[in-house]
Amino acid sequence: MTKAELVSFIAGETKVAKKAVDAFLKSLVDAVHQTLKKGGEIRINSLGTFKVVQRKARTGVNPQTKAKMKIPAKKAPGFRAAKALKDAVHGTAKKSGKKK
């Protein structure tokens, strides 16, 4: 799904103008960027957690020359899916509704 498709989907579901949805989505992405840049994390219930992870230095191999090379340690963005998202992907999501 592209950004334009996501904006259209959300606009259709919420009956909000596409321009407003696009502005909201841009704000959400900016908030994620700024928070991760500061080393923080963002948790969204039923979606997951965005956070910065530290990758260790390691030895790699150049696939063209087969020469060994050192890959330095670095920070990278990470995402951990929430249980609700994992269940939805596996098809075991609980159905919402009142118990009888």
C-alpha positions in Angstrom: 0.0 0.0 0.0 1.4 3.4 -0.9 1.0 6.6 1.1 -1.7 7.8 -1.4 -3.6 4.6 -1.0 -3.3 4.8 2.8 -4.6 8.4 2.8 -7.5 7.4 0.6 -8.3 4.4 2.9 -8.2 6.5 6.1 -10.2 9.3 4.5 -12.9 6.8 3.4 -13.0 5.1 6.9 -13.2 8.3 8.9 -15.1 10.5 6.5 -12.3 13.2 6.8 -10.9 15.1 3.9 -7.8 13.6 2.2 -5.9 16.8 2.8 -6.4 16.6 6.5 -5.5 12.9 6.6 -2.3 13.7 4.6 -1.4 16.4 7.1 -2.0 14.1 10.0 0.1 11.3 8.4 2.9 13.8 7.8 2.8 14.9 11.4 2.9 11.3 12.6 5.9 10.5 10.5 7.7 13.7 11.7 7.0 12.8 15.3 8.5 9.3 14.8 11.6 10.8 13.1 12.1 13.4 15.8 11.5 11.0 18.7 13.9 8.4 17.3 16.5 11.0 16.5 16.5 11.9 20.2 16.9 8.2 21.1 13.3 7.8 22.4 10.6 5.3 21.5 7.0 5.5 20.4 4.5 2.8 21.4 1.2 2.5 19.6 -1.3 0.0 21.1 -2.2 -2.8 18.7 0.5 -1.7 16.3 3.9 -1.9 17.9 6.9 0.0 19.2 9.3 2.1 17.2 12.8 2.5 18.9 16.5 3.0 18.2 18.5 -0.2 18.4 22.3 -0.4 18.7 23.9 -2.8 16.2 27.3 -4.3 17.2 30.4 -4.1 15.1 30.9 -7.3 13.1 33.0 -8.8 10.3 31.3 -9.0 6.8 32.3 -10.3 3.4 32.3 -8.3 0.2 30.3 -10.6 -2.2 32.2 -9.4 -5.3 35.8 -9.8 -4.0 35.1 -12.2 -1.1 37.4 -10.0 1.0 36.6 -9.7 4.7 35.7 -6.3 6.0 34.9 -4.7 9.3 31.3 -3.3 9.6 31.3 -0.7 12.4 28.7 -0.5 15.2 25.8 1.8 14.5 22.4 2.9 15.6 19.4 1.8 13.5 15.6 2.3 13.7 13.8 -0.7 14.9 10.2 -1.9 15.1 8.7 -4.5 17.4 5.2 -5.6 16.4 2.5 -5.7 19.1 0.7 -9.0 19.9 -2.5 -7.7 18.3 -0.7 -7.1 15.0 1.0 -10.5 15.1 -2.4 -12.1 15.8 -4.0 -10.3 12.9 -1.3 -11.4 10.5 -1.6 -15.0 11.7 -5.4 -14.9 11.5 -5.9 -15.4 15.2 -7.2 -11.9 16.0 -9.9 -11.7 18.6 -13.2 -10.4 17.3 -14.5 -7.3 19.1 -18.0 -7.5 20.6 -19.8 -8.0 23.8 -19.8 -11.4 25.6 -23.2 -13.0 26.0 
